[in-house]
Amino acid sequence: MSVWVVPSVLTAGVSLFLATIIFVKRKDGTQFFSLLLLMALMIWIHGLNGIQEVVPDHLIFLKKLILIGEVTLPVMIGYVGYSMLQEFSANSLALGKGWWKVIAGGAALLAMLIMGIPDGFMQVNPEREIVFKSPEGLMVWGFIVLTSCVAIFQLERMLRSFPDPLRYRLKYVLIGLGGLACISIAQAFHVVVVSAWRQDDVWAGGIASFSSLVVMALGLKRWRGPRMIQKIQISHHALYASLAVVCVSGYLVLVAMVAAVVQQTDWEAKESLGVILIFLALMGLVIAMLSRRIRVEFQQVVSRHFFKAKYDYREKWLEVTETFAACQDVQQILNRYLEWLSRTFGTSRVTIWKYFDVDGRYHQIRKERRRRKLTGNDRSPHVSEPIPIPETHPLIQQLKAQQEPLLVLAGQRAAEDWREFLDVTHAHVCVPLVTGQGRLLGFCTLSHESVYEGYDRDDFDLLRAIAHHVTMLLIQFELVEERSSAAKWEAVHRFSAFYLHDLKNLAMSLSLVAQNAAQYGSNIEFQASAMQTVKNTSQRIIDLMGELSRQAKEPNLSEGAVTELVDVNLLIQDTLAAVNDSGCQPNFSPGLEVPVLQLKKEAIKQVFLNLILNARQATGRKGTIDISTAYDGEQVIVELIDTGGGMSVAQLEKIFQPFKSSKKNGLGVGLFQSKRIVEDHHGVIHIESQEGRGTTVIVTFPVQSADNASTVVFGVANAGVEYDSGRNE
């Protein structure tokens, strides 16, 4: 196979690939059918261009078939544009359906004319070039130029008139179609000028068509369709390369046309001039491709006209969201931020600074340094750790005032107060992490983006947006930490109030022991009872302090104590023994066959103690307190009845509200705490009271609950608790 037909074979292969994709996407819209026909026509034209090298004996016949395809190509381009208009716009931007029918009819007449005219219409000269004779040749090529110009006019109007995001989806397809139309015009003019068709025309047309199809492939990627298309990701660099190929191809086609015109002159040195022209053109192309300035300006032109910005912000935002999604604390946020900056910008150094409340200065907490060749800015082989920056530093003042990414200027680099900071960080850009209220949480620094290029407005916009996002994340985590601390302090305050109430009751027990010691201190039984009370009370105080410490670290009322099998009758007897003093002594009637329960013993004992002490304070020395237990087959019932003054309706309504007490020195947490403890055991506490008639408290615990599943039954004698009447005088 000759090297001249390689581009045509490649173009036919790309057309077949695009035709396959379009066939898969054909259900997404009617315009894909017209694109499928266009790809079939491209396969027809460039496939025959490759076949003619294999069968040179049928060159004229194959060229007639190719010419029919070239006549039909601009008509098909116009039909694709018309299909897009029908699919995406209700307004007619160019020629309507009737006009394209007329043009298609003209193309059909020309196709019949081409096949019907004898071989004298095209002849092969000794150099195996196909020569077209007038007027038939001018008519064919003139029709191709005219219809191609009409198609380009329609595509240009569509490209300018479609609004975003429709233009975003269609522009590369329209540009590719326009490129195919321009190739038809260039080839038509070339044949008209030289009056012959040569093998190198196949080469140039194949390269140009291949480039246009690549641009169309970029546009087809933007249409939502099957997953196989959605997975294609086209980067900015790929687009730059594709457009560069298109421009180079157009440049080479132009050079070839100029060289062909030179060959048609009568100059004696036309052959040498043609060679020199091609040599100089190729030399200029190499110089242009190696020129950094031309390359940067070309990228800027492409970015300005094909992209709204230097970055695909949608892609960047998804990347940033994914980067910070799994962060659990501030340290992870800062680590991910440093990684993202290093990955996105080709900097040699990145640092992150954070404000410390403890000393009111900004400290470097993160840094990333890549290996690179030392420059004049590296003043020593050993880079020292930077000293913290005070709030009075000019950098901090500028970041607070500007609240935007700050470009370090040459004058600042020479300033004495900037020198040490810049020697360590090599900062070229400083990006503040500032809140909406102007509080500077910190900042990051970046050195030069690369050896040659600096930062532009798009870089600053991206840095500003991501810095704002990171600042919001830092503020959110600060609020979470503050709320967590506040919740812990609130828990400490709440439970300290509860335990203060318990400590108050325990202190009253010790006070009563001290009061009775003056009268019964020599009594051996009193001494034993007093020592037992002091022991139990001190142990309870130690337990309360441990519980309070645990609640400060992990506030949760339901956790901490371990449940155990408890005989309620024995527990009440132990509680009564702890209050065996000069106050009103309760009468206890233990029930028969009361089952043991799975309880937190000390917590339930504290409930009984609160209820007994409240009843004693309400009755004084003259009233009575009766306590009884019973079992009704489903639940254990503890009933406490006193003959005190009772409670009013207003007092009864707020009896379980915390910090609400009718007592002069009461804290108002005893019954609230008791209710929560009972409910924590799936029980119920019920209070009935009337002014002047006393109060009844009923506490029930279900036996069949998750914690109270024991079926063990204890028989307790129906006997009262004996007291030493002498000690209670």
C-alpha positions in Angstrom: 0.0 0.0 0.0 1.3 3.5 -1.0 1.9 5.9 1.8 -0.4 8.4 0.1 -3.5 6.4 0.9 -2.7 5.8 4.6 -4.7 8.9 5.8 -7.7 7.8 3.7 -7.7 4.4 5.3 -7.4 5.9 8.8 -10.2 8.3 8.0 -12.4 5.4 6.8 -11.6 3.5 10.0 -12.5 6.5 12.2 -15.7 7.0 10.2 -16.6 3.3 10.8 -15.9 3.7 14.6 -18.1 6.9 14.8 -20.8 5.2 12.8 -20.9 2.4 15.3 -21.2 4.8 18.2 -23.9 6.8 16.4 -25.8 3.6 15.7 -25.8 2.8 19.4 -27.0 6.4 20.2 -29.6 6.5 17.4 -32.5 6.3 19.8 -31.4 9.6 21.5 -32.7 11.7 18.6 -33.5 11.9 14.9 -30.4 13.9 14.1 -28.3 10.7 14.7 -29.8 9.1 11.6 -28.4 11.9 9.4 -25.1 11.6 11.1 -25.1 7.9 10.4 -25.6 8.6 6.7 -22.8 11.1 6.7 -20.4 8.6 8.3 -21.5 6.1 5.7 -20.7 8.6 2.9 -17.2 9.3 4.5 -16.5 5.6 4.5 -17.6 5.5 0.8 -15.3 8.3 -0.3 -12.2 7.4 1.7 -12.6 3.7 1.3 -12.7 4.1 -2.5 -9.6 6.4 -2.3 -7.8 3.5 -0.6 -9.1 0.8 -2.9 -8.0 2.6 -6.1 -4.4 2.0 -5.2 -5.1 -1.8 -5.2 -7.0 -1.8 -8.6 -5.3 0.9 -10.7 -6.8 -0.5 -13.9 -10.3 0.9 -12.9 -9.1 4.3 -11.9 -11.6 6.3 -14.0 -14.6 4.2 -12.7 -13.5 4.5 -9.1 -12.9 8.2 -9.5 -16.5 8.6 -10.8 -17.8 6.8 -7.7 -15.6 9.0 -5.5 -16.8 12.2 -7.3 -20.5 11.2 -6.7 -19.7 11.0 -3.0 -17.9 14.4 -3.0 -20.9 16.0 -4.7 -23.2 14.4 -2.1 -21.0 15.3 0.9 -22.0 19.0 1.2 -25.6 18.2 0.7 -25.4 15.6 3.5 -23.6 18.2 5.8 -26.5 20.5 5.2 -29.0 17.8 5.9 -27.3 17.1 9.3 -27.6 20.8 10.1 -31.2 20.8 9.1 -31.9 17.7 11.3 -30.3 19.5 14.3 -32.5 22.5 13.7 -35.6 20.3 13.7 -34.5 18.6 16.9 -33.2 21.6 19.0 -34.8 24.8 17.6 -38.2 25.9 16.5 -36.8 28.8 14.5 -35.4 28.6 11.0 -31.9 29.9 11.1 -31.0 29.2 7.4 -32.4 27.2 4.6 -35.6 25.2 5.1 -36.5 21.8 4.0 -37.7 22.8 0.6 -34.4 24.4 -0.4 -32.4 21.4 0.7 -34.7 19.2 -1.4 -33.9 21.3 -4.4 -30.1 21.1 -3.7 -30.4 17.3 -3.2 -32.2 17.1 -6.5 -29.3 19.0 -8.2 -26.8 16.6 -6.6 -28.8 13.6 -8.0 -28.8 15.1 -11.5 -25.0 15.7 -11.3 -24.5 12.1 -10.1 -26.4 10.8 -13.1 -24.5 13.2 -15.4 -21.2 11.9 -14.0 -22.1 8.3 -14.6 -23.7 9.0 -17.9 -21.0 11.1 -19.6 -18.5 9.0 -21.6 -14.9 8.6 -20.3 -13.9 11.7 -22.2 -15.1 13.7 -19.2 -12.1 12.5 -17.2 -8.8 11.3 -18.7 -5.6 9.8 -17.3 -2.4 11.4 -18.4 1.0 9.7 -18.5 1.8 10.8 -14.9 -1.4 8.9 -13.9 -3.1 12.1 -13.0 -6.9 12.5 -13.7 -7.6 15.5 -15.9 -11.0 17.2 -15.9 -12.2 18.9 -19.0 -14.5 21.9 -19.2 -17.4 22.7 -19.0 -18.4 19.5 -17.2 -15.6 19.8 -14.7 -16.3 23.4 -13.8 -19.9 22.6 -13.3 -19.2 19.7 -10.9 -16.6 21.6 -8.8 -18.7 24.8 -8.9 -21.7 22.9 -7.5 -19.5 21.5 -4.7 -18.1 24.9 -3.8 -21.6 26.5 -3.8 -23.3 23.8 -1.7 -20.4 23.7 0.7 -20.6 27.5 1.3 -24.3 27.2 1.9 -23.7 24.4 4.5 -21.0 26.5 6.2 -23.3 29.5 6.4 -26.0 27.4 8.0 -23.6 25.8 10.5 -22.1 29.2 11.4 -25.6 30.7 12.1 -26.5 27.7 14.2 -23.3 28.0 16.2 -23.8 31.6 17.0 -27.6 31.4 17.6 -27.9 28.4 19.8 -28.0 29.3 23.5 -26.0 27.6 26.3 -26.0 24.8 27.3 -27.2 23.7 23.8 -24.2 25.4 22.2 -21.9 23.6 24.6 -23.3 20.3 23.5 -23.2 21.0 19.7 -20.3 23.3 19.0 -17.7 20.6 18.3 -20.0 18.6 16.0 -20.8 21.8 14.1 -17.1 22.7 13.9 -16.2 19.2 12.6 -19.0 19.5 10.0 -17.7 22.9 9.0 -14.2 21.4 8.6 -15.5 18.8 6.2 -17.2 21.5 4.1 -14.0 23.6 4.1 -12.0 20.6 2.8 -14.5 20.1 0.0 -14.1 23.8 -1.0 -10.3 23.6 -0.8 -10.1 20.5 -3.0 -12.5 21.9 -5.5 -10.5 25.1 -5.9 -7.3 23.1 -6.2 -8.6 20.9 -9.0 -10.0 24.0 -10.8 -6.6 25.7 -10.6 -4.4 22.7 -11.7 -7.1 21.0 -13.8 -5.9 17.6 -12.6 -6.3 15.2 -9.7 -3.2 13.6 -8.2 -2.3 11.0 -5.6 -1.0 13.6 -3.1 -4.5 15.2 -3.1 -5.7 11.9 -1.5 -3.1 12.3 1.2 -4.0 15.9 2.1 -7.7 15.3 2.0 -7.4 12.3 4.2 -5.4 14.1 6.9 -7.8 17.1 6.9 -10.9 14.8 7.0 -9.4 12.8 9.8 -8.8 15.9 11.9 -12.4 17.1 11.4 -13.8 13.7 12.4 -11.7 13.8 15.6 -13.3 17.2 16.5 -16.8 15.7 15.8 -15.9 12.8 18.1 -15.3 15.3 20.9 -18.8 16.8 20.3 -20.5 13.4 20.2 -19.0 12.7 23.6 -21.1 15.5 25.1 -24.4 13.9 24.1 -25.8 11.8 26.9 -26.2 8.3 25.8 -25.1 4.8 26.6 -22.6 4.2 29.3 -19.9 3.4 26.7 -20.0 7.0 25.6 -20.4 8.5 29.0 -17.2 6.9 30.2 -15.1 8.9 27.6 -13.4 11.8 29.3 -11.8 14.5 27.1 -9.3 16.7 28.8 -8.3 20.2 27.8 -5.0 19.0 26.5 -6.7 16.5 24.2 -8.8 19.4 22.7 -5.6 21.5 22.3 -3.9 18.7 20.5 -6.9 18.0 18.3 -7.3 21.6 17.2 -3.6 21.9 16.7 -3.8 18.9 14.3 -6.7 20.7 12.5 -4.7 23.9 12.2 -1.6 22.2 11.0 -3.6 20.2 8.5 -5.1 23.4 7.2 -1.7 25.0 7.0 -0.3 22.1 5.1 -3.2 22.1 2.7 -2.7 25.9 2.1 1.0 25.3 1.5 0.2 22.5 -1.0 -2.2 24.8 -2.9 0.4 27.6 -3.1 3.0 25.1 -4.3 0.5 23.7 -6.9 -0.1 27.3 -8.2 3.7 27.8 -8.5 3.9 24.6 -10.5 1.4 26.0 -13.0 3.5 29.0 -13.8 5.9 29.3 -16.7 8.9 30.1 -14.5 12.0 28.1 -15.2 12.8 27.6 -11.5 9.3 26.6 -10.6 10.4 23.1 -9.4 13.1 24.6 -7.2 10.7 27.3 -5.9 8.2 24.6 -5.0 10.8 22.7 -3.1 12.0 25.8 -1.3 8.5 26.9 -0.5 7.7 23.5 1.1 11.0 23.5 3.0 10.5 27.0 4.4 6.9 26.1 5.3 7.9 23.0 7.2 10.8 24.9 8.9 8.3 27.6 10.0 5.9 24.9 11.2 8.6 23.3 13.4 9.7 26.7 14.8 6.1 27.5 15.6 5.4 24.2 17.3 8.5 24.5 19.4 7.8 28.2 20.4 6.5 28.5 23.9 5.0 31.9 23.2 3.0 30.6 20.3 1.9 27.5 22.2 0.7 29.6 25.2 -1.1 32.1 23.0 -2.8 29.2 21.1 -3.9 27.7 24.4 -5.3 31.0 25.5 -7.2 31.5 22.3 -8.7 28.0 22.6 -9.5 28.6 26.2 -11.1 31.9 25.4 -13.2 30.7 22.5 -13.9 27.1 23.3 -14.0 27.2 27.1 -15.6 29.6 29.5 -12.6 29.3 31.8 -9.2 27.7 32.1 -10.6 24.9 34.3 -13.6 22.7 34.1 -15.2 23.9 37.3 -17.8 21.2 37.3 -15.1 18.6 37.2 -13.0 20.4 39.8 -16.0 20.8 42.2 -16.8 17.1 42.0 -13.1 16.4 42.6 -13.0 18.7 45.7 -16.3 17.3 47.0 -14.9 13.8 46.7 -11.6 14.9 48.3 -13.2 16.3 51.5 -16.2 14.0 51.8 -14.5 11.5 54.1 -12.9 14.0 56.4 -13.7 13.4 60.1 -11.8 16.2 61.8 -9.8 19.4 61.1 -6.5 17.6 60.7 -7.9 15.5 57.9 -9.2 18.6 56.1 -5.9 20.3 56.2 -4.1 17.1 55.0 -6.5 16.8 52.0 -6.2 20.5 51.3 -2.4 20.2 51.1 -2.7 17.2 48.8 -5.2 18.9 46.5 -3.0 22.0 46.2 0.1 20.0 45.4 -1.8 17.9 42.8 -3.6 20.7 41.1 -0.8 23.2 40.8 2.7 22.2 39.7 4.3 24.0 42.6 7.6 23.1 44.2 6.4 24.2 47.7 3.1 24.5 49.4 2.6 25.5 53.0 -0.5 25.9 55.3 -0.5 28.3 58.3 -3.1 28.3 61.1 -3.9 30.8 63.8 -3.3 29.7 67.4 -5.3 31.4 70.1 -2.7 30.4 72.7 -0.2 33.0 71.5 -2.1 35.0 68.9 0.3 34.1 66.1 0.1 32.1 62.8 2.1 28.8 62.8 3.1 26.7 59.8 1.3 23.3 60.4 1.6 21.7 56.9 4.2 21.8 54.2 4.9 20.0 50.9 8.2 20.3 49.2 9.1 18.7 45.9 12.7 18.0 44.8 13.9 20.6 42.3 17.0 22.3 41.2 18.2 25.0 43.6 17.8 28.6 42.5 19.0 31.9 43.8 16.2 32.0 46.2 17.6 29.1 48.2 19.9 31.0 50.5 21.2 28.0 52.3 21.3 24.2 51.8 19.4 23.8 55.0 15.9 25.2 55.2 15.0 26.2 58.8 11.6 26.0 60.3 9.8 29.3 60.0 9.0 31.3 63.0 5.4 32.1 63.8 3.9 35.2 62.2 2.3 37.8 64.5 -1.0 39.5 63.6 0.9 42.7 63.1 2.9 41.3 60.2 2.3 43.1 56.8 1.2 39.8 55.2 -1.5 39.2 57.8 -2.7 42.8 57.5 -3.0 42.6 53.7 -4.8 39.2 53.8 -7.3 40.6 56.2 -7.9 43.7 54.2 -7.9 42.2 50.8 -9.6 38.8 51.6 -8.4 37.6 48.2 -5.4 35.6 46.9 -2.4 37.8 47.2 0.4 37.9 44.7 3.8 38.6 46.3 5.4 41.5 44.4 9.1 42.2 43.8 9.1 45.1 46.3 7.7 42.9 49.0 10.4 40.3 48.4 13.1 43.0 49.1 11.4 44.2 52.3 13.2 43.1 55.5 10.0 42.0 57.3 9.1 39.7 54.4 12.6 38.2 53.8 12.6 35.4 56.4 9.1 34.3 55.6 9.8 34.2 51.8 13.2 32.5 52.3 11.4 29.5 53.9 8.2 29.3 51.9 9.3 30.8 48.5 5.7 32.1 48.4 4.5 33.5 45.1 0.8 33.5 46.0 -0.8 33.6 49.5 -4.4 32.4 49.8 -6.4 33.5 52.9 -8.8 31.2 54.8 -11.1 34.0 55.9 -14.6 33.8 57.2 -17.5 36.1 56.1 -17.0 38.1 59.3 -13.4 38.8 58.4 -11.7 36.4 60.8 -8.6 35.0 59.3 -8.4 31.3 60.3 -5.1 30.8 58.4 -3.7 30.9 54.9 -1.7 28.8 52.4 1.2 29.7 50.2 2.2 28.4 46.8 5.5 28.9 45.0 5.8 29.4 41.2 3.3 27.2 39.3 6.1 26.0 37.0 9.5 27.2 35.9 8.1 29.6 33.3 4.4 30.1 33.8 2.7 32.2 36.5 -0.8 32.3 38.0 -3.6 33.9 36.0 -7.1 35.0 36.9 -8.6 31.6 36.4 -6.0 30.2 38.9 -7.0 32.9 41.4 -10.7 32.2 41.0 -10.2 28.5 41.6 -8.0 29.1 44.7 -10.6 31.5 46.1 -13.5 29.1 45.6 -11.7 26.2 47.2 -10.3 28.3 50.0 -13.9 29.4 50.8 -15.0 25.8 50.8 -12.2 24.7 53.1 -13.0 27.7 55.4 -16.6 26.6 55.7 -15.5 23.1 56.5 -13.2 24.3 59.2 -15.9 26.5 60.7 -18.3 23.6 60.7 -15.9 21.3 62.5 -15.1 24.1 65.0 -18.9 24.4 65.7 -19.1 20.7 66.1 -16.3 20.7 68.6 -17.8 23.6 70.5 -21.2 22.0 70.7 -19.6 18.8 71.9 -17.7 20.6 74.6 -20.8 22.5 75.5 -22.8 19.3 75.7 -20.3 17.8 78.0 -20.3 20.9 80.3 -24.1 20.9 80.3 -24.0 17.2 81.2 -21.6 17.9 84.0 -23.8 20.8 85.3 -26.9 18.6 85.1 -25.5 15.6 86.7 -23.5 17.6 89.3 -26.9 19.0 90.4 -28.2 15.5 90.7 -25.3 14.3 92.7 -25.3 17.4 94.8 -28.8 16.4 95.8 -27.5 13.0 96.7 -24.5 14.5 98.6 -26.9 16.7 100.5 -28.9 13.6 101.6 -25.7 11.8 102.6 -24.5 14.9 104.5 -27.8 15.0 106.4 -27.2 11.3 107.4 -23.8 12.1 108.7 -25.2 15.2 110.5 -27.8 13.1 112.2 -25.1 10.6 113.3 -23.1 13.5 114.8 -26.2 14.9 116.6 -27.0 11.5 118.2 -23.3 10.9 119.1 -23.5 13.5 121.9 -26.3 11.5 123.6 -25.6 7.8 122.5 -21.8 7.9 121.9 -21.1 5.5 124.7 -23.7 3.0 123.4 -21.9 0.0 121.8 -24.8 -0.7 119.4 -24.9 3.0 118.4 -21.2 3.0 117.8 -21.5 0.0 115.5 -24.5 1.5 113.7 -22.8 4.9 113.4 -19.6 3.3 112.0 -21.6 1.3 109.4 -23.5 4.5 108.4 -20.2 6.4 108.0 -18.7 3.5 106.0 -21.8 3.3 103.7 -22.0 7.0 103.3 -18.3 7.5 102.4 -18.5 4.6 99.9 -21.5 6.2 98.4 -19.7 9.6 98.1 -16.8 7.9 96.4 -19.2 6.1 94.0 -20.9 9.4 93.2 -17.6 11.1 92.4 -16.6 8.3 90.1 -20.0 8.5 88.3 -19.8 12.2 88.0 -16.3 11.9 86.4 -17.6 9.3 84.0 -20.6 11.4 83.0 -18.2 14.4 82.3 -16.4 12.2 79.8 -19.3 10.4 78.2 -22.7 11.8 79.4 -25.3 9.0 79.3 -27.5 8.3 82.3 -28.3 4.8 81.2 -24.7 3.6 81.1 -22.2 3.0 83.8 -23.7 0.8 86.5 -24.1 -2.9 86.1 -27.4 -4.6 86.8 -27.7 -7.5 89.2 -30.4 -9.6 90.8 -31.9 -7.6 93.6 -34.5 -8.5 96.3 -36.6 -5.4 96.6 -37.6 -6.2 100.2 -34.1 -6.5 101.3 -33.1 -3.3 99.4 -35.8 -1.3 101.2 -34.7 -2.7 104.5 -31.1 -1.6 103.8 -32.3 1.8 102.8 -34.3 2.1 106.1 -31.3 1.1 108.1 -29.4 4.1 106.5 -32.0 6.6 107.9 -32.4 5.0 111.3 -32.2 8.3 113.3 -34.4 10.6 115.3 -36.9 11.4 112.4 -40.2 9.7 111.7 -39.5 6.0 111.2 -41.4 4.3 108.3 -43.4 1.2 108.9 -42.4 -1.5 106.3 -44.7 -4.3 105.3 -42.8 -6.6 102.8 -45.0 -8.6 100.4 -44.9 -12.3 100.1 -43.4 -14.1 97.0 -42.0 -10.9 95.5 -39.6 -12.0 92.8 -36.1 -10.7 92.5 -35.4 -8.2 89.7 -32.5 -7.3 87.5 -31.7 -3.8 88.7 -29.0 -1.3 89.2 -28.9 -1.7 92.9 -27.4 1.6 94.0 -29.5 3.6 91.6 -32.8 2.1 92.9 -31.6 2.4 96.5 -31.1 6.1 95.7 -34.7 6.3 94.5 -36.1 4.8 97.7 -33.9 7.0 99.8 -35.2 10.2 97.9 -38.8 9.1 98.5 -38.3 8.2 102.2 -36.5 11.5 102.9 -39.2 13.5 101.1 -41.9 11.8 103.1 -40.1 12.4 106.4 -39.7 16.1 105.6 -43.4 16.3 104.7 -44.6 14.5 107.9 -42.2 15.8 110.5 -42.2 14.0 113.9 -46.0 13.6 114.2 -47.0 11.9 111.0 -46.6 8.3 109.8 -45.0 6.7 106.8 -46.1 3.3 105.5 -44.1 1.3 102.9 -45.3 -1.9 101.4 -44.4 -4.2 98.5 -46.5 -6.6 96.5 -46.5 -8.7 93.3 -49.6 -9.0 91.1 -48.3 -11.6 88.7 -46.9 -9.1 86.2 -45.1 -6.4 88.1 -43.6 -5.6 91.5 -45.3 -2.8 93.3 -43.7 -0.6 95.9 -46.1 1.8 97.7 -45.2 4.6 100.0 -47.9 6.5 101.9 -47.3 9.4 104.2 -49.7 11.5 106.3 -48.0 14.8 105.6 -49.5 18.1 104.4 -49.8 16.9 100.8 -49.3 19.0 97.7 -51.4 21.5 95.8 -52.4 21.0 92.1 -49.7 23.6 91.0 -47.0 21.7 92.9 -48.2 18.4 91.6 -48.1 19.6 88.0 -44.4 20.5 88.2 -43.3 17.7 90.6 -41.1 16.0 87.9 -39.6 19.1 86.4 -35.9 19.6 87.2 -34.8 22.5 89.4 -38.4 23.1 90.6 -38.7 22.8 94.4 -41.1 24.0 97.0 -38.5 23.6 99.8 -36.5 26.5 101.1 -33.1 24.8 100.5 -34.3 22.3 97.9 -32.5 21.7 94.5 -35.5 20.3 92.7 -33.7 17.4 91.1 -34.5 14.5 93.5 -37.9 13.4 92.0 -36.7 14.2 88.4 -33.7 12.0 88.9 -35.8 9.3 90.5 -38.3 9.3 87.6 -35.5 8.9 85.0 -33.9 6.0 87.0 -37.2 4.2 87.3 -38.0 4.7 83.6 -34.5 3.5 82.7 -35.6 0.2 84.3 -38.8 0.2 82.2 -40.7 1.0 85.4 -43.3 3.7 86.2 -43.5 6.1 89.2 -46.9 7.4 90.1 -47.8 10.1 92.7 -51.2 11.0 94.2 -51.5 13.9 96.6 -54.0 16.3 98.1 -53.4 19.2 100.4 -54.0 18.2 104.0 -54.4 14.5 103.2 -50.9 13.3 102.5 -49.2 11.8 99.5 -49.1 8.3 98.0 -46.2 7.2 95.8 -46.4 4.0 93.7 -43.4 2.6 91.9 -43.8 -0.4 89.7 -41.2 -2.6 87.9 -42.3 -5.1 85.2 -41.1 -8.6 85.8 -41.2 -9.8 82.2 -39.1 -6.9 80.8 -35.7 -7.5 79.2 -33.9 -6.7 82.4 -36.3 -8.3 84.8 -36.8 -11.8 83.5 -35.9 -13.7 86.7 -38.5 -16.1 88.1 -36.8 -16.7 91.4 -39.3 -16.0 94.3 -38.3 -15.2 97.8 -40.6 -15.6 100.8 -40.1 -12.9 103.3 -41.8 -13.0 106.7 -44.5 -10.4 107.3 -42.7 -8.8 110.1 -41.9 -5.2 110.8 -38.5 -3.7 111.3 -37.5 -3.4 114.9 -35.9 -0.2 116.2 -34.3 0.9 119.4 -36.9 3.3 120.8 -34.4 4.6 123.3 -32.1 5.9 120.5 -35.0 7.8 118.8 -36.1 9.9 121.7 
